[in-house]
């Protein structure tokens, strides 16, 4: 499932882009989760790095797409940005925000599908997967989709964007398989993905709306790791 933000103030163009996404999904079997924003101001306000692809109109009433993209890049280095515009002259400015492509209006399905295919290929090259050994077989899991992992007796529960997975193995095994990623062992029983930490409330990390306890001995190191991660993403 690819998470898409569609930022377009023209309802006709917005509807056309949604139709193109639906057609691409029917043709390829690729699934999309789409969230719509009607202005650059709407996506920037309270932005969290939760999207894979942003389809961004450039000319909008309150906050134009280029300004919105500059703000987003300060918070999210990984999201793939595709600009939608009627003016090819904006292309040079797009290098500053690492835009992958420009799609000219009126948007043809052919041009749209080619740009979207390149975006998905870039995402696939970036993604990292692990194999989770469940009792009824193995499952390939996108690490960025894992919220946190907890110990449950002699097993592990992987809390993910696609549901919970019960798995065999130890927390040490999970830590080793996720080594080098944005994961932190915040106490004996929990391994948290810093990408999905919304903040810290008292002795708990707020992970995608859920509370995960941070041990007293780990709190300072956890906050330092979280700050490093946020700074790295914002660069």
C-alpha positions in Angstrom: 0.0 0.0 0.0 1.5 3.3 -1.1 0.4 6.4 0.9 -0.3 9.3 -1.4 -1.0 13.0 -0.6 -3.0 14.7 -3.3 -2.6 18.5 -3.0 -4.7 20.3 -5.6 -7.1 23.3 -5.3 -9.0 22.7 -8.6 -11.7 20.1 -8.0 -11.8 19.1 -11.7 -8.1 18.4 -11.8 -8.3 16.8 -8.4 -11.0 14.4 -9.6 -9.0 13.6 -12.7 -5.9 12.7 -10.7 -7.9 10.4 -8.5 -9.3 8.7 -11.6 -5.8 8.3 -12.9 -4.7 6.7 -9.6 -7.7 4.4 -9.7 -6.9 3.4 -13.3 -3.2 2.7 -12.5 -4.3 0.6 -9.5 -6.7 -1.5 -11.7 -4.1 -2.0 -14.4 -1.2 -2.9 -12.1 -2.8 -4.2 -8.9 -0.9 -1.6 -6.9 -2.9 -0.3 -4.0 -3.0 3.4 -2.9 -4.2 5.1 0.2 -5.0 8.7 -0.8 -5.5 11.7 1.4 -6.7 14.9 -0.3 -5.6 18.5 0.6 -7.1 21.5 -1.1 -4.2 23.9 -0.6 -0.5 23.8 0.3 -1.4 25.4 3.6 -3.5 22.4 4.5 -0.7 19.8 4.1 2.0 21.9 5.7 0.0 22.6 8.9 0.8 19.8 11.3 2.7 17.9 8.7 4.0 14.4 9.7 6.3 12.3 7.5 3.7 9.6 6.8 3.4 9.8 3.0 5.3 7.9 0.3 4.3 10.2 -2.6 3.0 13.8 -2.8 1.2 14.9 -5.9 1.5 18.7 -5.6 -0.1 21.4 -7.6 2.2 24.4 -7.8 -0.2 27.3 -8.3 -2.6 27.5 -5.3 -4.4 30.3 -3.6 -2.9 30.5 -0.1 0.4 28.5 0.0 1.8 27.6 -3.4 3.2 24.1 -4.1 6.8 25.2 -4.2 6.6 26.9 -0.9 4.8 24.0 0.6 7.4 21.6 -0.7 10.2 23.6 0.8 8.5 23.4 4.2 7.9 19.7 3.8 11.5 19.0 2.9 12.7 20.5 6.2 10.6 17.8 7.9 10.7 14.9 5.5 13.7 14.0 3.3 12.3 10.8 2.0 8.9 11.6 0.5 8.8 11.5 -3.3 7.3 14.8 -4.7 5.7 15.0 -8.1 4.6 18.5 -9.2 1.5 19.2 -11.2 1.7 22.4 -13.2 0.7 24.3 -16.3 4.0 26.1 -16.5 7.2 24.1 -17.4 9.3 27.1 -16.3 8.9 25.9 -12.6 11.1 22.9 -13.4 14.4 24.6 -12.4 13.2 25.6 -9.0 12.2 22.0 -8.3 15.8 20.9 -8.0 16.0 22.7 -4.7 13.3 20.5 -3.2 14.4 17.3 -5.0 11.2 16.9 -7.0 11.3 13.7 -9.0 9.2 15.0 -11.9 6.8 17.5 -13.3 3.5 16.6 -14.9 2.0 19.3 -17.2 -1.7 20.2 -17.2 -3.9 19.1 -18.7 -2.7 15.8 -17.2 -2.8 12.9 -19.6 -3.0 9.4 -18.2 0.1 8.3 -20.1 2.3 11.1 -18.7 0.8 10.5 -15.2 1.4 6.8 -15.3 5.0 7.2 -16.4 5.8 9.6 -13.6 4.0 7.5 -11.0 5.9 4.4 -12.2 9.2 6.2 -11.7 8.1 7.4 -8.2 7.2 3.8 -7.2 10.5 2.5 -8.5 12.4 5.1 -6.4 10.4 4.0 -3.3 11.1 0.4 -3.9 14.8 1.0 -4.1 14.7 2.8 -0.8 12.6 0.3 1.1 14.1 -2.2 3.5 12.4 -5.4 4.4 12.8 -8.1 7.0 11.3 -11.6 7.1 9.0 -12.2 10.1 8.7 -15.9 11.0 5.1 -16.6 12.0 3.9 -20.0 13.2 2.0 -20.6 10.0 4.9 -19.4 7.7 7.2 -16.5 6.9 6.1 -13.0 5.9 8.0 -10.2 4.3 7.5 -6.9 6.1 8.4 -3.3 5.1 10.4 -1.9 8.1 8.9 1.5 7.7 5.4 0.0 8.3 6.4 -1.3 11.8 5.2 0.9 14.7 6.8 -1.1 17.5 7.5 -4.6 18.6 6.7 -6.0 22.0 7.5 -9.2 23.9 4.5 -11.5 24.6 5.7 -14.4 26.8 8.1 -16.3 24.6 6.9 -14.6 21.4 6.9 -11.2 19.7 4.1 -9.0 18.5 4.9 -6.8 15.6 2.5 -3.8 15.6 2.4 -2.6 12.0 0.3 -0.4 9.7 -1.1 -3.7 8.2 -2.1 -5.2 11.5 -0.5 -7.1 14.3 1.8 -10.1 13.6 2.5 -12.8 16.1 6.0 -14.2 15.6 8.5 -16.6 16.9 11.9 -15.3 18.0 13.5 -13.2 20.6 13.8 -9.4 21.0 17.5 -9.8 20.4 16.8 -11.4 17.1 14.4 -8.5 16.1 17.0 -5.9 17.2 19.6 -7.6 15.1 17.4 -7.8 12.0 16.5 -4.1 12.3 20.1 -2.9 13.1 21.0 0.3 11.3 17.4 1.4 11.1 15.4 3.9 13.1 14.6 1.5 15.9 15.3 2.0 19.6 14.8 -0.4 22.6 13.0 1.9 25.0 12.7 -0.8 27.7 13.1 -4.5 28.2 9.9 -5.4 26.4 9.6 -2.9 23.6 11.4 -2.0 20.4 10.1 1.3 18.9 10.3 2.7 15.4 11.3 6.3 15.9 9.7 7.2 12.5 6.3 6.7 14.2 7.0 8.4 17.5 4.7 11.5 17.8 6.2 12.6 21.1 6.8 11.8 24.7 4.2 12.1 27.5 5.6 11.6 31.0 7.3 8.1 31.0 5.6 7.0 27.7 6.5 7.3 24.1 3.4 8.2 21.9 3.7 5.8 19.0 1.0 6.2 16.3 -1.5 7.1 19.0 -0.4 4.3 21.4 1.5 4.6 24.7 4.7 2.7 25.0 6.6 2.8 28.3 10.1 4.1 28.4 12.2 2.8 31.3 13.8 5.4 33.6 17.3 4.1 32.7 16.6 4.4 28.9 14.8 7.8 28.9 17.8 10.1 28.3 19.2 7.9 25.6 15.8 7.5 24.0 15.2 11.3 23.8 18.7 11.8 22.4 18.0 9.1 19.7 14.7 10.7 18.9 16.3 14.2 18.5 19.0 12.8 16.3 16.4 11.1 14.1 14.3 14.2 13.8 17.3 16.3 12.9 18.5 13.8 10.3 15.0 13.7 8.6 14.9 17.5 8.6 18.2 17.9 6.8 
